[in-house]
Amino acid sequence: MRLLLPLLLIAAPVAAAPASAPQPGTVRACVPLALIRGTTVVDGQTIDFTLRDGSRWRNRLPGGNCVQLGFERAFAWETSMSQLCRQDLITVLQNMGGLMPGARCGLGDFVALPPPPPKPGR
């Protein structure tokens, strides 16, 4: 019995972490479309995807800067699958008195970001 108690104490913090919480730096080829809650364009080659579970995944476009993405900060994707994957194409949406399609750029891998810091007062 003495050996069991220390093992439970060591295992408790691991069990407390959500099973779906990815370790920062974890790499995925795809994210499920149904789980995407929002996106943030960081710059012309970086997009952060926030999933419904609160995890954040960074995608750096392997082709470098995607023309007008950093300025317009809006894009669309089209896929016949239920996932958005590396090498899928995004289309920059240009605001010219209405949304017009602009440059098309391929996605890279999705890399897990650390969770955001807690907000003050919580």
Helices and strands as residue ranges (DSSP letters): H 4-16, E 27-28, E 30-32, G 33-35, E 36-43, E 46-51, E 56-60, H 69-72, E 75-77, E 83-85, E 89-95, E 99-106, E 110-112
